[in-house]
Amino acid sequence: MSNGSTTTPATRKGALAALKGLLPFLRPYRRQFLFAGIALIVAAGATLAIPYAFKQMIDHGFGAKGGMASAASVNTTFLALFGVAAVLAVATAARYYMVSWLGERVTADIRSAVYRHVVEQSPEFFETTRTGEVLSRLTTDTTLIQAVVGTSISLALRNTLLFTGGLAMLFVTSAKLTSIILGLLVLVVVPIVLFGRRVRKLSRDSQDRIADASALAGEILNAMPTVQAFTHEKIEARRFGASVEGAFTTAMRRIRARAILTMLAIALVFGAIVFVLWLGAHAVLEGRMTGGDLGQFILYASIVSGAVGALSEVMGEAQRAAGATERLMELLAVGSSIRNPAHPQPLPARTAGGAALTLANVQFSYPSRPETAALDHVNLDVKPGETVAIVGPSGAGKTTLFQLLLRFYDPQSGAIRLDGVDIRDLDLHVLRDAIGIVPQDTVIFSANALENIRYGRADATDAEVIAAAKLAAAHEFIERLPEGYQSYLGERGVR
């Protein structure tokens, strides 16, 4: 993965194949999907019952002989129709609630999984991947997936049921007219397939451009003092504006393709239906169909055509979500180059005298600059209890040495040993927990003073935190804050 976003070969696969990456996140909620499916089937069944009720109303109500019998038939039919509408309303509400819950739940799980995976990556990952791009995938891409899981899947299943059931009822009503409709509907498949592929590619490109804009914004906002010191506000605004315009242009290409897809699908479907209804009207005039049959046929044809139009819309959403899913699965597939040993050795017991640190012929180059050695065959022997200062000009490798000690990277050759044990044989968390570090650039999180100091040891008591603050000569000025240790410091401590 790199900071430039490109379409991978996986993009050429079908949208459904790409969306299979969501299955591990959907499986834990089989029961909820079952309930949503039952509600969906009931709602679809109620919808398909309405045209039949209209047929009964026309043929046995309005078309019946005798006023009293006709009125009774109409009353019965309308009562049945009201009952069907009530069932439809309840089932639709249940379906909406369940699928919305699933969309929110699955999206939250995906965001958590991606975030957990990202924070486990080594610094090598962040050398080649911009933070803004990761944030875009956590927010924009997961929002697209939420729309698919929480809306589009339900709509796709509902309209598939309506299409299948409506088509079956069309055959029951008039097999001849339905056969003509099917022959004409073949014309709809070609534009959906052709434009669907293009929409998917443009959707992926659109998400990549949004990620680029987010990455640029994150980079500049994190360096605002530098930007303002060099009076680059207008320059950076123009850069971001150009990036946003690029994203807009790509999005408009996607929107145009989807608009054409929807227009062709609806025009062809309804054009075919109007032609068939013209044939049906002549069949009624010739006595080959009743008025109720034609009314039922019209309603079922409307249901089927509406289902086809909705499925074309859903396909467009699925194409967008497929691109977003690919990007998220790419992120989850990235493995950290720094791995825990399968059978870690225990950390040697600490003594009052400290631990011995040995660097034996260590050579290291950063992954982004493999041709330049940051450390070239370095040897160092620090005895227990010994205090050593490492000095040198910028770029000499001082920070690199501590990054290797913390196993942010592993050397290409040589070894680093703690009390004679290669640090690659130690558990990562145990190793890092045993090392105290004061970074050159102090990081302050959006939390109170107490929690910021406790960050070094999550289980520290309030008394231990205050003791640490006193050792750092910070206790007095923290106490002078409006709420003392409970004072909220704000992002980077600037509040």
TORGU-940376 format. One record per residue (C-alpha): x, y, z; residue in three letters. Coordinates in steps of 0.001 Angstrom, whole numbers, padded with zeros to 6 digits, always signed. Each point is the difference from the previous one (the first is absolute). Example, Ala and Ser with C-alpha at 12.3 -4.5 7.8 and 13.67 -1.06 7.14 Angstrom:
<atoms>
+012300-004500+007800ala
+001370+003440-000660ser
</atoms>
This chain:
<atoms>
+000000+000000+000000met
+001310+003451-000756ser
-001011+003548+000427asn
-001139+000096-003568gly
-003323-001682-000418ser
-000306-002246-003009thr
-002516-002518-001176thr
+001175-003519+000662thr
-000605-003068-002170pro
-002703-001071+002460ala
-002087+002873-001341thr
-000678-001970-003160arg
-001919-002674+001913lys
-003757+000164+000426gly
-001546+002220+002620ala
-001465-002989+001831leu
+003442-001631+000173ala
+001441+003148+001574ala
-002862+000231+002494leu
+000802-003528+001224lys
+002646+001670+002129gly
-002856+001148+002262leu
-001121-003559+000822leu
+002204-000396+003119pro
-001665+003120+001425phe
-003519-001155-000920leu
+000167-003586+001306arg
-000277+000851+003739pro
-003441+001492-000641tyr
-001734-002920-001724arg
-002972+000191+002368arg
-000607+003680-000728gln
+000248-000704-003733phe
-002546-002798+000431leu
-002476+002324+001749phe
+000548+002683-002635ala
-000488-002615-002729gly
-003298-001178+001497ile
-001283+003582+000210ala
+001159+000601-003565leu
-001816-003092-001315ile
-003217+000965+001813val
+000181+003559-001377ala
+000646-001253-003533ala
-002868-002479+000285gly
-002359+002748+001167ala
+001055+002198-002907thr
-000653-002807-002480leu
-003459-000604+001502ala
-001208+003531-000752ile
-000460-000431-003804pro
-002049-003157+000568tyr
-002259+001933+002390ala
-000501+002654-002686phe
-000939-002687-002531lys
-002638-001358+002384gln
-001307+003511+000597met
-000349+000694-003736ile
-001405-003342-001123asp
-002221-000865+002982his
-000728+003465+001304gly
-000317+002660-002672phe
-000683-002559-002722gly
-002492-002141+001965ala
-003735-000025-000608lys
-002324+001278+002725gly
+000615+002995+002208gly
-000067-001700+003434met
+002247-002886-001031ala
+002360+002437-001670ser
+000189+002233+003106ala
+000624-003005+002275ala
+002779-001230-002268ser
+001603+003425-000064val
-000157+000257+003814asn
+001565-003434+000457thr
+002698+000745-002553thr
+000887+003330+001606phe
+000149-001573+003468leu
+002381-002630-001342ala
+002019+002717-001715leu
+000230+001945+003267phe
+001214-003134+001796gly
+002674-000534-002639val
+001089+003643+000355ala
+000272-000388+003794ala
+002170-003120-000370val
+002128+001819-002585leu
+000489+002979+002341ala
+001082-002109+003003val
+002288-002249-002059ala
+001611+002991-001732thr
+000674+001715+003339ala
+001541-003194+001415ala
+002143-000442-003104arg
+001195+003605+000114tyr
+000936-000245+003674tyr
+001908-003268-000368met
+001953+000914-003126val
+000851+003457+001379ser
+001278-001636+003195trp
+002073-002422-002070leu
+001463+002831-002075gly
+001062+001961+003072glu
+001299-003098+001828arg
+002024-001411-002897val
+001462+003420-000836thr
+001076+000486+003620ala
+001640-003450-000032asp
+001856+000757-003235ile
+001249+003349+001287arg
+001220-001609+003221ser
+001697-002855-001874ala
+001761+002356-002418val
+001107+002307+002817tyr
+001304-002905+002121arg
+001912-001287-003012his
+001484+003386-000858val
+001264+000765+003517val
+001845-003351-000012glu
+001971+000960-003108gln
+003675+000882+000188ser
+001243+003511-000894pro
+000990-001430-003394glu
-003711-000068-000876phe
-000387+003701+000802phe
+003048+000859-002107glu
-001898-001065-003109thr
-003626+000673+001017thr
-001289+003457+000841arg
-002086+000436+003122thr
-002688+001873-001920gly
-000451-002947-002349glu
-000521-002345+002953val
-002525+002434+001511leu
-001867+000141-003304ser
-000309-003770-000019arg
-001184-000011+003610leu
-002701+002593-000682thr
-001024+000408-003646thr
+000467-003612-001099asp
-001750-001454+003040thr
-002908+002415-000527thr
-000499-001435-003489leu
+000029-003510+001438ile
-002515+001083+002635gln
-002347+001135-002777ala
+000280-003373-001718val
-000413-002167+003111val
-002635+002230+001572gly
-002005+000777-003138thr
+001145-001442-003312ser
+000104-003689+000993ile
-003527+000259+001366ser
-001204+001826-003111leu
+001717-002517-002257ala
-001627-002969+001754leu
-003385+001729+000177arg
-000013+000932-003661asn
+001289-003426-001011thr
-002969-001543+001818leu
-002384+002521-001557leu
+001458-000619-003447phe
-000207-003787+000355thr
-003456-000034+001594gly
-001358+002674-002313gly
+001324-001842-003043leu
-001645-003231+001156ala
-003329+001802+000463met
+000366+001601-003427leu
+000263-003479-001518phe
-003077-001087+001962val
-001928+003029-001273thr
+001140-000158-003646ser
+002834-002250-001129ala
-000046+001481-003514lys
+000431+003630+001049leu
+002609-000959+002597thr
+002066-001874-002600ser
+000034+003124-002158ile
+001143+002084+002995ile
+002855-002410+000746leu
+001186+000146-003577gly
+000099+003786+000163leu
+001634+000100+003447leu
+003100-001702-001400val
+000831+003444-001424leu
+000430+001284+003564val
+002728-002468+000942val
+002612+001281-002451val
+000166+003656+001189pro
-000105-001077+003663ile
+002988-002317-000471val
+002010+002427-002140leu
-000593+003097+002100phe
+000202-001962+003253gly
+003641-000847-000665arg
+000809+003597-000830arg
-001796+001295+003113val
+002027-002345+002184arg
+003323+001143-001421lys
-000993+003658+000307leu
-001208-000621+003570ser
+003399-001379+000966arg
+001739+002948-001670asp
-002323+002433+001800ser
+000783-001518+003401gln
+003726+000151-000752asp
-000209+003695-000855arg
-001945+000713+003209ile
+002680-001862+001956ala
+002706+002102-001686asp
-001796+003215+000981ala
-000436-001221+003589ser
+003661-000973+000205ala
+001083+003426-001268leu
-002283+001778+002480ala
+001286-002104+002900gly
+003611+000670-000959glu
-000493+003773-000206ile
-002164+000344+003121leu
+002612-001870+002026asn
+002628+002486-001159ala
-001967+003250+000325met
+002658+001901+002004pro
+002516-000689-002792thr
-002518+000879-002728val
-000841+003313+001659gln
+003615+000806+000853ala
+000871-000170-003705phe
-003286+001738-001017thr
-001048-002961-002140his
-003695+000173+000925glu
-001140+001000-003503lys
+002358-002462-001681ile
-001273-002892+002107glu
-003612+001114-000511ala
+000587-000120-003774arg
+001606-003455+000277arg
-002931-001331+001994phe
-002479+001686-002342gly
+001646-001701-002986ala
-000156-003349+001789ser
-003682+000494+000851val
-000760+001011-003594glu
+001709-003176-001201gly
-002214-002032+002335ala
-003065+001932-001228phe
+000851-000633-003660thr
+000400-003729+000632thr
-003244-000079+001998ala
-001864+001734-002829met
+001196-002630-002475arg
-001384-002646+002360arg
-003283+001894+000418ile
-000421+000409-003768arg
+000561-003713-000537ala
-002553-000879+002697arg
-002509+002497-001402ala
+000288-001535-003464ile
-000320-003489+001480leu
-003163+000938+001901thr
-001501+001875-002949met
+000502-002867-002428leu
-001282-002616+002429ala
-003186+001896+000848ile
-000682+001141-003578ala
+000404-003480-001451leu
-002020-001692+002746val
-002931+002395-000088phe
+000077+000197-003786gly
-000369-003771-000153ala
-002813+000061+002554ile
-001961+002726-001825val
+000207-002007-003210phe
-001241-003158+001729val
-002817+001884+001745leu
-001129+001268-003393trp
-000286-003629-001068leu
-001889-000797+003230gly
-002502+002799-000556ala
-000837-001469-003397his
-000386-003445+001638ala
-002637+001444+002373val
-001835+001632-002878leu
-000042-003347-001805glu
-001245-001845+003128gly
+003143-002100+000497arg
+000687+001619+003423met
-002197+001528+002705thr
+000453+003524+001271gly
+001162-001438+003318gly
+002618-002138-001750asp
+001380+003028-001817leu
+000014+002077+003192gly
+001819-002784+001829gln
+002446-000347-002884phe
+000689+003755+000019ile
+000722+000018+003742leu
+002253-003058-000161tyr
+001779+001471-003015ala
+000550+003215+001984ser
+001378-002009+002927ile
+002350-001939-002287val
+001182+003108-001861ser
+000476+001886+003257gly
+002023-002919+001347ala
+002226+000018-003092val
+000560+003755+000304gly
+000773-000320+003717ala
+002409-002869-000662leu
+001886+002146-002513ser
+000313+002709+002669glu
+001113-002571+002569val
+002563-001331-002455met
+001482+003484-000263gly
+000260+000213+003798glu
+001505-003480+000093ala
+002620+001063-002545gln
+001015+002908+002235arg
+000052-002178+003112ala
+002041-002632-001826ala
+002727+002565-000627gly
-000112+001087+003648ala
+000091-003626+001177thr
+003050-000709-002142glu
+001819+002953+001517arg
-000838-001087+003556leu
+000928-003634-000665met
+003325+001193-001437glu
+000616+001830+003260leu
-000915-003041+002091leu
+002231-002215-002160ala
+003116+002056+000721val
+002208-001913+002419gly
+002452+001580+002412ser
+003665-000647-000729ser
+000613-000118+003769ile
-001422-003210+001409arg
-000114-001547+003425asn
+002058-003207+000322pro
-002054-003197+000043ala
+001624-001018+003295his
+001297+003171+001706pro
+002710-000259+002609gln
-000647+001559+003400pro
+001551+003373+000702leu
+002950-000392+002393pro
-000887+000998+003565ala
+000749+003642+000735arg
+002588+000863+002588thr
+000784+003211+001816ala
+003018+000400-002258gly
-002049-000001-003197gly
+000497-002105-003113ala
+002826-000468-002477ala
-000567+001206-003583leu
+002095-001251-002905thr
-000046+000972-003681leu
+002000-002484-002047ala
+000954+001051-003536asn
-003411+001615-000623val
-000740+001205-003508gln
-003280+001664-000912phe
-001579+001935-002863ser
-003501+001460+000031tyr
-002398-001817-002378pro
-000681+003231-001881ser
+003767+000569-000490arg
+001531-003482-000344pro
+003100+001321-001754glu
+000978+002241+002956thr
+001300-001581+003208ala
-001389+001741+003091ala
+002218-002206+002202leu
+003062-001640-001521asp
+001447-002932+001977his
-000515+001669+003379val
+001353-001645+003164asn
-000926+001169+003487leu
+000326-001534+003449asp
-001840+001651+002897val
+000574-001626+003379lys
-002726-000304+002684pro
-000453+003295+001837gly
+002165+001912-002461glu
-001227+003353-001338thr
+000870+000623-003638val
-000678+003120-002069ala
-000079-000384-003768ile
+000812+003229-001817val
+000480+000899-003619gly
-001234+002239-002797pro
-003496-000225-001433ser
-000372-003189-002011gly
+002778-001834+001826ala
-002419-002719+001135gly
-000782+000919+003608lys
-003781-000284-000399thr
+000431-003051-002217thr
+001886-001800+002754leu
-002890+000422+002442phe
-002528-000996-002660gln
+001900-003260-000432leu
+000179-000489+003768leu
-003809+000340+000171leu
-000298-002327-003011arg
-001788+002522-002150phe
+002329-001468-002618tyr
+002326-003006-000120asp
+003594+000371-001236pro
+000904-001584-003324gln
+002997-001645+001683ser
+001519-000232+003452gly
-001822-000333+003314ala
-001170+002055+002977ile
+000106-001844+003321arg
-001464+000812+003394leu
+001844-001892+002736asp
+001246-002369-002683gly
-003458-000688-001505val
-000652+001097-003595asp
-002905+002460+000201ile
-001588-001753-003020arg
-000530-002981+002327asp
-001906+002090+002567leu
-003721+000728+000029asp
-000516+003404-001635leu
-002264+001395+002706his
+002233-001268+002809val
+003083+001537-001644leu
-001588+003409-000576arg
-001610+000021+003437asp
+003456-000410+001545ala
+001408+003091-001746ile
-000630+003534+001190gly
+000187+002694-002657ile
-000336+003778-000155val
-000564+000948-003663pro
+001662+003004-001562gln
-003413+001350-001032asp
-002360-000382+002947thr
-003410-001362-000954val
-003039+001110+002001ile
-003328-001717-000630phe
-003505+001452+000171ser
-000549-000959+003648ala
+000601+001413+003463asn
+003442+000343+001558ala
-000512-003088+002160leu
-000693-002276-002984glu
+002854+001457-002052asn
+002538-000820+002719ile
-001586-003419+000565arg
+000487-000847-003687tyr
+003406-001460+000831gly
-001566-002505+002402arg
-003733-000563-000331ala
-000372-001624+003445asp
+001707+002815+001937ala
-001977+001402+002931thr
-000731+003713+000379asp
+002615+000189+002771ala
+002635-001559-002281glu
-000898+002436-002782val
+000418+002972+002349ile
+003324-001407+001234ala
+001214-000271-003598ala
-001090+003587-000686ala
+002002+001188+003018lys
+003098-001828-001255leu
-000460+001745-003359ala
-000376+003391+001736ala
-003495+000297-001506ala
-002128-000286+003147his
-000111+003703+000892glu
-001057+001364-003391phe
-002552-002823-000431ile
-001514+000958+003357glu
-000296+003595-001242arg
-002193-001120-002914leu
-003734+000823+000416pro
-000896-003584+000934glu
+003414-001271+001011gly
+000698-003517-001187tyr
-003534-000221-001406gln
+000642+002902-002396ser
-000644-000955-003606tyr
+003133+000786-002017leu
-001430-000196-003514gly
+001626-001379-003122glu
+003806+000344+000167arg
-000425+001796+003335gly
-000780+003403-001501val
-003238+000600+001878arg
</atoms>
